[in-house]
Amino acid sequence: MARINRKELKKDKFALEIGHTVTLFEEHRTEIVRYGGVALAVVVIIIGYMMYSGRRHSAREQMLARAIQIQESPVGPPTPGQNLNFPTQDVKEQAALTAFSEVKAHYGSTPEGQIAQYYLGSIHADQGKLAEAEKIYKEVADRADQKYASLAKLSLAQIYFADGRADQGESLLRDLMAHPSIFVSSDQATVMLARLMGPKKPAEARKLLEPLRGKTGTVGQTAITALGELPPQ
């Protein structure tokens, strides 16, 4: 991946768009939400990577690009003009796991290695292997750069809610609300928390969403939608 420092990210269009990735949740709900939306942040990384990869130069950039290409390849009969196809989803996932594992093994401490590790967690989550995903996400959350750590925390919180540890999930999301990053905005963490706690605590979820409904753009629209999904008090 092309090197981008934090200062550059803060001032360019990518930083502005990626700070409000709630849009992606709405636009890709059926594709990415299988276990509480654990794959949401992967979409964010893909978009960021595509925007800045351009001409890849280093070995680690090429290795990560290849792994992402595998992950994004179609399943089914060969498609004209498509370099990669996989006969089944299982075959594709195994190839992706191998590719991302190689990036992590060779470049674990670099941004490319951290992205690869995050992908590994998301693949396991999509397979329903939440214990393995949780372990990987924890490592990213504890050791990675803040922007990647925040993505891992977002997904980790959703796993906690999915398996009945709502208190832990809420704690992580409130921490993200208080300490947003380039990739996870305070608004995004707020909406996520409201949606996850909504089924059992609709009144509290409503309190979180009400201040957001008046905001212009995606955030306000998403808050209004989320409010409409809440059960009656």
Buried (B, 14 or more C-beta within 10 A) or exposed (E): BEEBEEEEBEEBEBBEBBBBBBBBBEEBEEEBBEBBBBBBBBBBBBBBBEBBBEEBEBEBBEBBBBBBEBBEBEEEEEEEEEEBEBEEEEEBBBBBBEBBBBBBEBBBEBBBBBBBBBBBBBBBBBBEBBEBBBEBBBBBBEBBBBBBBBBBBBBBBBBBBBBEBBEBBBEBBBEBBEEBBBBBBBBBBBBBBBBBBBEEBBEBBBEBBEEBBEBEEBBBBBBBBBBEEBEEE
